[in-house]
Amino acid sequence: MDTPPKPAVIRQRKDFLAANHGLRVARPAFVLLANPNHGQGTRFGITVTKRIGNAVVRNRIKRRFRELLWEALPAEGLPDHDHILIGRDAALTRDFATMRKELGYALKSAREGKGDPPRRPRRPGGKGRK
């Protein structure tokens, strides 16, 4: 049985920033950003901020996300799109099967063009800044 190739990994900051202008679908454990990449194939990236936890916690979340994306993107991912998963607090404790279903739902919503409403712009000097 031929397994589909794993999607490429996004490594450049400009590609992560460009994804912010795409479709956004929020779930309890993650936020999915999907943005067309103009013929570069199906790619993915993962972001987990220090606010979530220490390096051990962040790496565990990233491993879980990678496994989810490797499984889901070949069949359910949007062709020629960048897919970014942004980790949330619940990603560490949430059941893996539940996250798999939520990722399927988020990808389905993105395929149908049904993202969340746009976010309000951030205020300068907001939470977390000194």
Disulfide bonds with the S-S distance in Angstrom:
none
